[in-house]
Amino acid sequence: MIRTSSRAVGAALLGLGVAAGVAVATPAVSSAAPTVSSTTATVSSTTATVPPAAESCVGTWDVVVGGLTNNTSVGFLNEDQRVGYNSFDTRSGVRELDRLVRAHVRACPADFIHAVGYSGGAAVVHQWATENGKEFRGKAGIVLIGDPKHPGGTGGVGGFAATDMRWVPTLGGANDDYGGLPALRVCNVQLNGGDHICNSGVGWGGYLSGVHGDYDFDVNSYPVDADGVVLR
């Protein structure tokens, strides 16, 4: 989608209730946004196939990655490309995201890549940036929603990949290494008991009550190349 780059990021970030790099308690992230359900895709031990979108140069190319059991990354709004992968295998998602990004860059080298991931899909985007971000500096930005690899900090501790799942290859561990790419991190730290997936300092009560799905899934809500953290 063609949007004004958030290199004029001040006003755009204020629309989310966050200044670049500064956590705030109540960002304007709608709780009425469509919820990505854990049942939106059939669980499969094989990589799901999502037909590639016809390559067209759009200015800002929004590619999205869904979470566990959402093998076809449905549930977002206004994306250009969904990533199909075996959602139980973070590495398969990293590979497929990288393939799609590079194919689009070859076709549309002037486009800005805006990669948005939710839950396990946020871990995919996070790991992809860690491994490939340096190559795409100035050409890509990421949004991590409910990231299990969230490093913690102000208002929360690390995501559950650093605690419950640190033994899992690729997924395990939390860090703030985004390969030099701007990264907007969104986590429900306290809302309705807090989201254990991105803030393992709280229990599972909030997760079980639905707080992990209480995010905005419209990619246009997140400014391109925004860098900061939204905690609520």
GUDREN-411704 format. One record per residue: residue in one letter; x, z, y of N, C-alpha, C in turn; residue number from 1. Coordinates in Angstrom, 1 decimal, always signed. Layout:
BEGIN
bakol, n_c1, n_c3, n_c2, ca_c1, ca_c3, ca_c2, c_c1, c_c3, c_c2, miba
A, X, Z, Y, X, Z, Y, X, Z, Y, NUM
...
END
This chain:
BEGIN
bakol, n_c1, n_c3, n_c2, ca_c1, ca_c3, ca_c2, c_c1, c_c3, c_c2, miba
M, +0.8, +0.0, -1.2, +0.0, +0.0, +0.0, +0.9, +0.0, +1.2, 1
I, +0.4, -0.7, +2.3, +1.2, -0.8, +3.5, +0.8, +0.4, +4.4, 2
R, +1.8, +1.3, +4.6, +1.6, +2.5, +5.5, +2.8, +2.7, +6.3, 3
T, +2.5, +3.4, +7.5, +3.6, +3.7, +8.3, +4.6, +4.7, +7.6, 4
S, +5.8, +4.4, +7.6, +6.8, +5.3, +7.0, +6.8, +6.6, +7.7, 5
S, +7.0, +7.7, +6.9, +7.1, +9.0, +7.5, +8.5, +9.3, +8.1, 6
R, +9.2, +8.2, +8.3, +10.4, +8.5, +9.2, +9.9, +8.9, +10.5, 7
A, +8.6, +8.5, +10.8, +7.9, +9.1, +11.9, +7.1, +10.2, +11.3, 8
V, +7.8, +11.2, +10.7, +7.2, +12.1, +9.7, +6.5, +13.3, +10.3, 9
G, +6.9, +13.6, +11.5, +6.3, +14.9, +12.1, +4.8, +14.9, +12.0, 10
A, +4.2, +14.0, +12.6, +2.7, +14.0, +12.7, +2.1, +13.9, +11.3, 11
A, +2.7, +13.0, +10.5, +2.1, +12.8, +9.2, +2.2, +14.1, +8.3, 12
L, +3.3, +14.8, +8.4, +3.4, +16.0, +7.6, +2.5, +17.1, +8.2, 13
L, +2.3, +17.1, +9.5, +1.5, +18.1, +10.0, +0.0, +17.9, +9.5, 14
G, -0.3, +16.6, +9.2, -1.6, +16.4, +8.6, -1.8, +17.0, +7.3, 15
L, -0.6, +17.2, +6.6, -0.7, +18.0, +5.3, -0.5, +19.5, +5.5, 16
G, -0.2, +19.9, +6.7, +0.0, +21.3, +7.0, +1.4, +21.7, +6.7, 17
V, +2.4, +20.8, +6.8, +3.8, +21.2, +6.5, +4.7, +20.5, +7.4, 18
A, +5.7, +21.2, +7.9, +6.8, +20.6, +8.6, +7.9, +20.3, +7.5, 19
A, +8.7, +19.2, +7.8, +9.7, +18.8, +6.7, +10.5, +20.0, +6.3, 20
G, +10.6, +20.2, +5.0, +11.4, +21.3, +4.4, +10.9, +22.7, +4.6, 21
V, +9.7, +22.9, +5.1, +9.2, +24.2, +5.4, +7.9, +24.4, +4.6, 22
A, +7.9, +25.5, +3.9, +6.7, +25.9, +3.1, +5.6, +26.5, +4.0, 23
V, +4.4, +26.2, +3.8, +3.3, +26.8, +4.5, +2.3, +27.3, +3.5, 24
A, +1.4, +28.2, +3.9, +0.5, +28.8, +3.0, -0.8, +28.0, +2.7, 25
T, -1.2, +27.3, +3.7, -2.5, +26.6, +3.5, -2.5, +25.2, +4.0, 26
P, -1.8, +24.2, +3.3, -1.8, +22.8, +3.6, -3.2, +22.2, +3.5, 27
A, -3.4, +21.1, +4.2, -4.7, +20.5, +4.2, -4.8, +19.6, +3.0, 28
V, -4.7, +20.2, +1.8, -4.8, +19.4, +0.6, -6.2, +19.7, +0.0, 29
S, -7.0, +18.7, -0.1, -8.4, +18.9, -0.5, -8.6, +19.4, -1.9, 30
S, -9.4, +20.5, -2.1, -9.7, +20.9, -3.4, -10.8, +20.1, -4.0, 31
A, -11.4, +19.2, -3.2, -12.5, +18.4, -3.7, -12.0, +17.1, -4.3, 32
A, -10.7, +16.9, -4.3, -10.1, +15.7, -4.8, -10.4, +15.6, -6.3, 33
P, -10.4, +14.3, -6.8, -10.7, +14.2, -8.2, -9.7, +14.9, -9.1, 34
T, -10.2, +15.6, -10.1, -9.3, +16.4, -11.0, -8.8, +15.5, -12.2, 35
V, -7.5, +15.6, -12.4, -7.0, +14.9, -13.6, -7.2, +15.7, -14.8, 36
S, -8.0, +15.3, -15.7, -8.3, +16.1, -16.9, -7.3, +15.9, -18.0, 37
S, -7.1, +17.0, -18.7, -6.2, +16.9, -19.8, -6.7, +16.1, -20.9, 38
T, -8.0, +15.6, -20.8, -8.6, +14.8, -21.8, -8.7, +13.3, -21.4, 39
T, -8.1, +12.9, -20.3, -8.3, +11.6, -19.8, -7.7, +10.5, -20.6, 40
A, -6.9, +10.8, -21.5, -6.3, +9.8, -22.4, -6.1, +10.3, -23.8, 41
T, -6.2, +9.4, -24.7, -6.0, +9.8, -26.1, -4.6, +10.2, -26.4, 42
V, -4.4, +11.3, -27.1, -3.1, +11.8, -27.4, -2.6, +10.8, -28.5, 43
S, -1.3, +10.4, -28.3, -0.7, +9.5, -29.2, +0.7, +9.8, -29.4, 44
S, +1.2, +9.6, -30.5, +2.7, +9.8, -30.8, +3.5, +8.6, -30.4, 45
T, +2.8, +7.5, -30.0, +3.5, +6.3, -29.5, +3.3, +6.1, -28.1, 46
T, +4.1, +5.3, -27.5, +4.1, +5.0, -26.1, +2.8, +4.2, -25.7, 47
A, +2.0, +4.7, -24.8, +0.8, +3.9, -24.4, +1.2, +2.7, -23.6, 48
T, +0.4, +1.7, -23.6, +0.7, +0.5, -22.9, -0.3, +0.3, -21.7, 49
V, +0.3, +0.2, -20.5, -0.5, -0.1, -19.3, -0.1, -1.5, -18.9, 50
P, -1.0, -2.4, -18.8, -0.7, -3.8, -18.3, +0.0, -3.7, -17.0, 51
P, +1.2, -4.4, -16.8, +1.8, -4.3, -15.5, +1.0, -5.0, -14.5, 52
A, +1.0, -4.4, -13.3, +0.3, -5.1, -12.2, +1.0, -6.3, -11.8, 53
A, +0.3, -7.3, -11.3, +0.9, -8.6, -10.9, +1.9, -8.2, -9.7, 54
E, +3.1, -8.6, -9.8, +4.1, -8.3, -8.8, +3.7, -8.9, -7.5, 55
S, +3.3, -8.1, -6.5, +3.1, -8.6, -5.2, +3.7, -7.6, -4.2, 56
C, +4.3, -8.1, -3.1, +5.0, -7.3, -2.2, +4.0, -6.7, -1.2, 57
V, +4.0, -5.4, -1.2, +2.9, -4.6, -0.5, +3.4, -3.7, +0.6, 58
G, +4.7, -3.7, +0.8, +5.3, -2.9, +1.9, +5.7, -1.5, +1.3, 59
T, +4.7, -0.8, +0.9, +4.9, +0.5, +0.1, +4.3, +0.4, -1.2, 60
W, +5.1, +0.5, -2.3, +4.6, +0.3, -3.7, +4.4, +1.7, -4.3, 61
D, +3.2, +2.0, -4.6, +2.9, +3.4, -5.1, +2.8, +3.3, -6.6, 62
V, +3.7, +4.0, -7.3, +3.7, +4.0, -8.8, +3.4, +5.5, -9.2, 63
V, +2.5, +5.7, -10.2, +2.1, +7.0, -10.5, +2.3, +7.3, -12.0, 64
V, +2.5, +8.6, -12.3, +2.8, +9.0, -13.7, +1.9, +10.3, -13.9, 65
G, +1.1, +10.2, -14.9, +0.2, +11.3, -15.3, +0.9, +12.3, -16.2, 66
G, +0.1, +13.4, -16.5, +0.7, +14.5, -17.2, +0.4, +14.4, -18.7, 67
L, +0.5, +15.6, -19.4, +0.4, +15.7, -20.8, -1.0, +15.2, -21.3, 68
T, -1.0, +14.3, -22.3, -2.1, +13.6, -22.9, -2.6, +12.5, -22.1, 69
N, -2.2, +12.4, -20.8, -2.7, +11.3, -20.0, -1.7, +10.1, -20.1, 70
N, -1.7, +9.5, -21.3, -0.7, +8.5, -21.6, -0.7, +7.2, -20.7, 71
T, -1.9, +7.0, -20.1, -2.0, +5.8, -19.2, -2.1, +6.1, -17.7, 72
S, -1.8, +7.4, -17.4, -1.7, +7.8, -16.0, -2.9, +7.4, -15.1, 73
V, -4.1, +7.7, -15.7, -5.3, +7.5, -15.0, -5.6, +8.7, -14.1, 74
G, -6.5, +8.6, -13.2, -7.0, +9.7, -12.4, -6.4, +9.8, -11.0, 75
F, -5.5, +8.9, -10.6, -5.0, +8.8, -9.2, -5.9, +7.9, -8.5, 76
L, -5.7, +7.9, -7.1, -6.4, +7.0, -6.3, -5.4, +6.1, -5.5, 77
N, -5.7, +4.9, -5.3, -5.0, +3.9, -4.4, -3.6, +3.6, -4.9, 78
E, -3.3, +3.8, -6.2, -2.0, +3.4, -6.7, -1.9, +1.9, -6.9, 79
D, -0.6, +1.4, -6.9, -0.4, +0.0, -7.3, +0.0, -0.2, -8.7, 80
Q, +0.6, +0.8, -9.3, +1.0, +0.7, -10.7, +0.9, +2.1, -11.4, 81
R, +0.3, +2.1, -12.6, +0.3, +3.3, -13.5, +1.4, +3.1, -14.5, 82
V, +2.0, +4.2, -14.9, +3.1, +4.2, -16.0, +2.4, +4.6, -17.3, 83
G, +2.6, +3.7, -18.3, +2.1, +4.1, -19.6, +3.3, +4.6, -20.5, 84
Y, +3.1, +5.7, -21.1, +4.2, +6.3, -21.9, +3.7, +7.3, -22.9, 85
N, +4.5, +7.8, -23.8, +4.1, +8.9, -24.7, +4.3, +10.2, -23.9, 86
S, +3.2, +10.8, -23.4, +3.3, +11.9, -22.5, +3.9, +13.1, -23.2, 87
F, +4.1, +13.1, -24.5, +4.8, +14.2, -25.1, +6.3, +14.0, -25.1, 88
D, +6.8, +12.9, -24.6, +8.2, +12.6, -24.6, +8.6, +12.2, -23.2, 89
T, +9.1, +13.2, -22.4, +9.5, +12.9, -21.0, +10.5, +11.8, -20.9, 90
R, +11.4, +11.7, -21.8, +12.4, +10.6, -21.8, +11.8, +9.2, -21.8, 91
S, +10.7, +9.1, -22.6, +10.1, +7.8, -22.7, +9.4, +7.4, -21.3, 92
G, +8.9, +8.4, -20.6, +8.4, +8.2, -19.3, +9.5, +7.8, -18.3, 93
V, +10.6, +8.4, -18.3, +11.7, +8.1, -17.4, +12.2, +6.7, -17.7, 94
R, +12.3, +6.3, -18.9, +12.7, +4.9, -19.2, +11.7, +3.9, -18.7, 95
E, +10.4, +4.1, -18.9, +9.4, +3.2, -18.5, +9.2, +3.1, -17.0, 96
L, +9.3, +4.3, -16.3, +9.3, +4.3, -14.8, +10.5, +3.5, -14.3, 97
D, +11.6, +3.7, -14.8, +12.8, +3.0, -14.4, +12.7, +1.5, -14.6, 98
R, +12.1, +1.1, -15.7, +11.9, -0.3, -16.0, +11.0, -1.0, -14.9, 99
L, +9.9, -0.3, -14.7, +8.9, -0.8, -13.7, +9.4, -0.8, -12.3, 100
V, +10.2, +0.2, -11.9, +10.7, +0.2, -10.6, +11.7, -0.9, -10.4, 101
R, +12.6, -1.1, -11.3, +13.6, -2.2, -11.2, +13.0, -3.6, -11.2, 102
A, +11.9, -3.7, -12.0, +11.3, -5.0, -12.1, +10.6, -5.3, -10.7, 103
H, +10.0, -4.3, -10.1, +9.4, -4.5, -8.8, +10.4, -4.7, -7.7, 104
V, +11.5, -4.0, -7.8, +12.5, -4.2, -6.7, +13.1, -5.6, -6.8, 105
R, +13.3, -6.1, -8.0, +13.8, -7.5, -8.2, +12.8, -8.5, -7.5, 106
A, +11.5, -8.2, -7.7, +10.5, -9.2, -7.2, +10.3, -9.0, -5.7, 107
C, +10.4, -7.7, -5.2, +10.0, -7.4, -3.8, +11.1, -6.4, -3.3, 108
P, +12.3, -6.9, -3.0, +13.4, -6.1, -2.6, +13.2, -5.3, -1.3, 109
A, +12.2, -5.8, -0.4, +12.0, -5.1, +0.8, +11.0, -4.0, +0.7, 110
D, +10.3, -3.9, -0.4, +9.3, -2.8, -0.6, +9.9, -1.4, -0.7, 111
F, +9.2, -0.4, -0.2, +9.6, +1.0, -0.4, +8.9, +1.5, -1.6, 112
I, +9.6, +2.2, -2.5, +9.1, +2.7, -3.7, +8.6, +4.1, -3.5, 113
H, +7.3, +4.4, -3.7, +6.7, +5.7, -3.6, +6.2, +6.1, -4.9, 114
A, +7.0, +7.0, -5.6, +6.7, +7.4, -7.0, +6.1, +8.8, -6.9, 115
V, +4.9, +8.9, -7.5, +4.1, +10.1, -7.5, +3.8, +10.6, -8.9, 116
G, +4.2, +11.8, -9.2, +4.0, +12.3, -10.5, +3.2, +13.6, -10.5, 117
Y, +2.4, +13.8, -11.5, +1.6, +15.1, -11.7, +2.0, +15.7, -13.0, 118
S, +2.2, +17.0, -12.9, +2.5, +17.9, -14.1, +3.6, +17.3, -15.0, 119
G, +3.4, +16.9, -16.2, +4.5, +16.3, -17.0, +5.0, +15.0, -16.4, 120
G, +4.1, +14.3, -15.7, +4.5, +13.1, -15.0, +5.4, +13.4, -13.8, 121
A, +5.2, +14.6, -13.2, +6.1, +15.0, -12.1, +7.5, +15.3, -12.7, 122
A, +7.6, +15.8, -13.9, +8.9, +16.0, -14.5, +9.5, +14.7, -14.8, 123
V, +8.7, +13.7, -15.1, +9.3, +12.3, -15.3, +9.9, +11.8, -14.0, 124
V, +9.1, +11.9, -13.0, +9.6, +11.3, -11.7, +10.8, +12.1, -11.2, 125
H, +10.7, +13.4, -11.4, +11.8, +14.3, -11.0, +13.1, +13.9, -11.7, 126
Q, +13.0, +13.7, -13.1, +14.2, +13.4, -13.8, +14.7, +12.0, -13.5, 127
W, +13.8, +11.1, -13.3, +14.2, +9.7, -12.9, +15.0, +9.8, -11.6, 128
A, +14.5, +10.5, -10.6, +15.2, +10.7, -9.3, +16.6, +11.3, -9.5, 129
T, +16.7, +12.3, -10.3, +17.9, +13.0, -10.6, +19.0, +11.9, -11.1, 130
E, +18.5, +11.1, -12.0, +19.4, +10.1, -12.7, +19.7, +8.9, -11.9, 131
N, +18.7, +8.5, -11.0, +18.8, +7.1, -10.4, +18.6, +7.2, -8.9, 132
G, +18.4, +8.3, -8.3, +18.1, +8.4, -6.9, +19.2, +7.8, -6.0, 133
K, +20.4, +8.1, -6.3, +21.5, +7.6, -5.5, +21.5, +6.1, -5.3, 134
E, +21.0, +5.4, -6.3, +20.9, +3.9, -6.2, +19.8, +3.4, -5.3, 135
F, +18.8, +4.3, -5.1, +17.6, +3.9, -4.3, +17.5, +4.6, -3.0, 136
R, +18.5, +5.3, -2.5, +18.5, +6.0, -1.2, +18.1, +5.0, -0.1, 137
G, +17.1, +5.4, +0.7, +16.6, +4.6, +1.8, +15.6, +3.6, +1.3, 138
K, +15.3, +3.6, +0.0, +14.4, +2.6, -0.5, +13.3, +3.2, -1.3, 139
A, +13.4, +4.5, -1.5, +12.4, +5.2, -2.3, +12.2, +6.7, -1.9, 140
G, +11.0, +7.2, -2.2, +10.7, +8.6, -2.0, +9.8, +9.1, -3.1, 141
I, +9.8, +10.4, -3.4, +9.0, +10.9, -4.5, +8.1, +12.0, -4.1, 142
V, +7.0, +12.1, -4.8, +6.0, +13.3, -4.6, +5.9, +13.9, -6.0, 143
L, +6.1, +15.2, -6.1, +6.0, +16.0, -7.3, +4.9, +17.0, -7.2, 144
I, +3.8, +16.8, -7.9, +2.6, +17.6, -7.9, +2.5, +18.5, -9.1, 145
G, +2.6, +19.8, -9.0, +2.6, +20.7, -10.1, +3.7, +20.5, -11.1, 146
D, +4.9, +20.3, -10.5, +6.1, +19.9, -11.3, +6.6, +21.1, -12.2, 147
P, +6.7, +20.9, -13.5, +7.2, +22.0, -14.3, +8.7, +22.2, -14.1, 148
K, +9.4, +21.3, -13.5, +10.8, +21.4, -13.2, +11.0, +21.9, -11.7, 149
H, +9.9, +22.4, -11.1, +10.1, +22.9, -9.7, +11.1, +24.1, -9.7, 150
P, +12.0, +24.0, -8.7, +13.1, +25.0, -8.7, +12.7, +26.4, -8.1, 151
G, +11.5, +26.5, -7.5, +11.1, +27.7, -7.0, +11.6, +27.9, -5.6, 152
G, +11.7, +29.1, -5.1, +12.1, +29.4, -3.8, +11.1, +30.2, -3.0, 153
T, +10.9, +29.8, -1.8, +9.9, +30.5, -0.9, +8.5, +30.5, -1.6, 154
G, +8.0, +31.7, -1.8, +6.6, +31.8, -2.3, +6.4, +31.6, -3.8, 155
G, +7.5, +31.4, -4.6, +7.3, +31.2, -6.0, +8.6, +31.1, -6.7, 156
V, +8.5, +31.2, -8.0, +9.7, +31.0, -8.9, +9.7, +29.7, -9.5, 157
G, +10.7, +29.4, -10.4, +10.8, +28.1, -11.0, +9.6, +27.8, -11.9, 158
G, +9.4, +26.5, -12.1, +8.4, +26.0, -13.0, +8.6, +26.4, -14.5, 159
F, +7.6, +26.2, -15.3, +7.8, +26.7, -16.7, +8.8, +25.9, -17.5, 160
A, +9.3, +24.8, -17.1, +10.3, +24.1, -17.8, +11.6, +25.0, -17.7, 161
A, +11.7, +25.9, -16.8, +12.9, +26.7, -16.6, +12.7, +28.0, -17.4, 162
T, +11.5, +28.3, -17.9, +11.3, +29.5, -18.6, +10.7, +29.2, -20.0, 163
D, +9.5, +28.8, -20.1, +8.8, +28.6, -21.4, +9.4, +27.4, -22.2, 164
M, +9.8, +26.4, -21.5, +10.2, +25.1, -22.1, +11.7, +24.7, -21.9, 165
R, +12.5, +25.6, -21.6, +13.9, +25.2, -21.2, +14.7, +24.6, -22.4, 166
W, +14.2, +24.8, -23.6, +14.9, +24.3, -24.8, +14.5, +22.8, -25.0, 167
V, +13.5, +22.3, -24.3, +13.0, +20.9, -24.6, +13.9, +19.9, -23.9, 168
P, +14.5, +18.9, -24.7, +15.4, +17.9, -24.1, +14.6, +17.2, -22.9, 169
T, +15.4, +16.8, -21.9, +14.9, +16.1, -20.7, +14.0, +17.0, -19.9, 170
L, +12.9, +17.5, -20.5, +12.0, +18.4, -19.7, +12.6, +19.7, -19.3, 171
G, +13.4, +20.3, -20.2, +13.9, +21.6, -20.0, +14.7, +21.8, -18.7, 172
G, +14.5, +22.9, -18.1, +15.3, +23.3, -16.9, +14.6, +22.9, -15.6, 173
A, +14.9, +23.7, -14.6, +14.4, +23.4, -13.2, +15.6, +23.2, -12.3, 174
N, +15.4, +22.3, -11.3, +16.5, +22.1, -10.3, +15.9, +21.4, -9.1, 175
D, +16.7, +21.3, -8.1, +16.3, +20.6, -6.9, +17.2, +19.4, -6.6, 176
D, +17.6, +18.8, -7.7, +18.4, +17.6, -7.7, +17.5, +16.3, -7.8, 177
Y, +17.3, +15.7, -6.6, +16.4, +14.5, -6.5, +17.2, +13.3, -6.2, 178
G, +18.5, +13.3, -6.6, +19.3, +12.2, -6.4, +19.5, +11.7, -4.9, 179
G, +19.2, +12.6, -4.0, +19.3, +12.2, -2.6, +18.1, +11.6, -2.0, 180
L, +17.0, +11.5, -2.8, +15.8, +10.9, -2.3, +14.9, +12.0, -1.6, 181
P, +14.2, +11.6, -0.6, +13.2, +12.6, +0.0, +12.2, +12.9, -1.1, 182
A, +11.9, +14.2, -1.2, +11.0, +14.7, -2.2, +10.0, +15.7, -1.6, 183
L, +8.7, +15.3, -1.7, +7.6, +16.3, -1.3, +7.1, +17.0, -2.5, 184
R, +7.2, +18.3, -2.5, +6.9, +19.1, -3.7, +5.6, +19.9, -3.4, 185
V, +4.6, +19.8, -4.3, +3.3, +20.5, -4.1, +3.0, +21.4, -5.2, 186
C, +2.8, +22.7, -4.9, +2.5, +23.6, -6.0, +1.5, +24.7, -5.5, 187
N, +0.5, +24.9, -6.4, -0.4, +26.0, -6.1, +0.2, +27.3, -6.6, 188
V, +0.8, +28.0, -5.6, +1.6, +29.2, -6.0, +0.7, +30.4, -6.1, 189
Q, -0.3, +30.6, -5.2, -1.2, +31.7, -5.2, -2.6, +31.4, -5.4, 190
L, -3.0, +30.2, -5.1, -4.4, +29.8, -5.2, -5.0, +30.1, -6.5, 191
N, -6.1, +30.9, -6.5, -6.9, +31.2, -7.8, -5.9, +31.7, -8.9, 192
G, -5.0, +32.5, -8.5, -4.1, +33.1, -9.5, -2.8, +32.4, -9.7, 193
G, -2.7, +31.2, -9.1, -1.4, +30.5, -9.2, -1.3, +29.5, -10.4, 194
D, -0.5, +28.5, -10.2, -0.3, +27.5, -11.2, +1.0, +27.8, -12.0, 195
H, +0.8, +28.2, -13.2, +2.0, +28.6, -14.0, +2.9, +27.5, -14.3, 196
I, +2.4, +26.2, -14.3, +3.2, +25.1, -14.6, +4.4, +24.9, -13.6, 197
C, +4.1, +25.1, -12.3, +5.1, +24.9, -11.3, +5.6, +26.3, -10.8, 198
N, +5.0, +27.4, -11.2, +5.4, +28.7, -10.7, +5.2, +29.7, -11.9, 199
S, +6.2, +29.7, -12.7, +6.1, +30.5, -13.9, +6.1, +32.0, -13.7, 200
G, +6.2, +32.4, -12.4, +6.2, +33.8, -12.1, +4.8, +34.4, -12.2, 201
V, +3.8, +33.5, -12.3, +2.4, +34.0, -12.5, +2.0, +33.8, -13.9, 202
G, +0.9, +34.4, -14.3, +0.5, +34.2, -15.7, -0.3, +32.9, -15.9, 203
W, -1.0, +32.8, -17.0, -1.7, +31.6, -17.4, -3.2, +31.7, -16.9, 204
G, -3.6, +32.8, -16.3, -5.0, +32.9, -15.9, -5.4, +31.8, -14.9, 205
G, -4.6, +31.5, -13.9, -5.0, +30.5, -13.0, -5.0, +29.1, -13.6, 206
Y, -4.1, +28.8, -14.5, -4.1, +27.6, -15.2, -5.4, +27.4, -16.0, 207
L, -5.7, +28.5, -16.7, -6.9, +28.4, -17.6, -8.2, +28.2, -16.8, 208
S, -8.2, +28.7, -15.5, -9.3, +28.6, -14.6, -9.4, +27.2, -13.9, 209
G, -8.4, +26.4, -14.1, -8.4, +25.1, -13.5, -7.5, +24.8, -12.3, 210
V, -6.7, +25.8, -11.9, -5.9, +25.6, -10.7, -4.9, +24.5, -10.8, 211
H, -4.5, +24.2, -12.1, -3.5, +23.2, -12.3, -4.0, +21.8, -11.9, 212
G, -5.3, +21.7, -12.0, -6.0, +20.4, -11.6, -6.5, +20.3, -10.2, 213
D, -6.3, +21.4, -9.4, -6.8, +21.5, -8.1, -5.8, +21.0, -7.1, 214
Y, -5.5, +19.7, -7.1, -4.6, +19.0, -6.2, -5.3, +17.7, -5.7, 215
D, -4.7, +17.1, -4.7, -5.1, +15.9, -4.2, -4.4, +14.7, -4.9, 216
F, -5.1, +13.8, -5.5, -4.6, +12.8, -6.3, -4.6, +11.4, -5.6, 217
D, -4.9, +11.4, -4.3, -4.9, +10.2, -3.6, -3.5, +10.0, -3.0, 218
V, -2.8, +8.9, -3.5, -1.4, +8.7, -3.1, -1.3, +8.5, -1.6, 219
N, -2.4, +8.1, -0.9, -2.3, +7.8, +0.5, -2.3, +9.2, +1.3, 220
S, -2.6, +10.3, +0.6, -2.5, +11.6, +1.3, -1.1, +12.1, +1.5, 221
Y, -0.1, +11.4, +0.8, +1.2, +11.9, +0.9, +2.1, +10.9, +1.6, 222
P, +2.7, +11.2, +2.8, +3.5, +10.3, +3.6, +4.7, +9.8, +2.8, 223
V, +5.0, +8.5, +2.9, +6.1, +8.0, +2.3, +7.4, +8.6, +2.9, 224
D, +8.4, +8.8, +2.1, +9.7, +9.4, +2.4, +9.6, +10.8, +3.0, 225
A, +8.5, +11.5, +2.8, +8.4, +12.9, +3.3, +9.3, +13.8, +2.4, 226
D, +9.8, +14.8, +3.1, +10.7, +15.7, +2.4, +10.3, +17.1, +2.7, 227
G, +9.9, +17.9, +1.8, +9.5, +19.3, +2.1, +8.8, +19.9, +0.9, 228
V, +8.1, +21.0, +1.1, +7.4, +21.7, +0.1, +6.1, +22.2, +0.6, 229
V, +5.0, +22.0, -0.1, +3.7, +22.5, +0.2, +3.3, +23.6, -0.9, 230
L, +3.2, +24.8, -0.5, +2.9, +25.9, -1.3, +1.6, +26.5, -0.8, 231
R, +0.6, +26.8, -1.7, -0.6, +27.4, -1.2, -1.1, +28.5, -2.2, 232
END
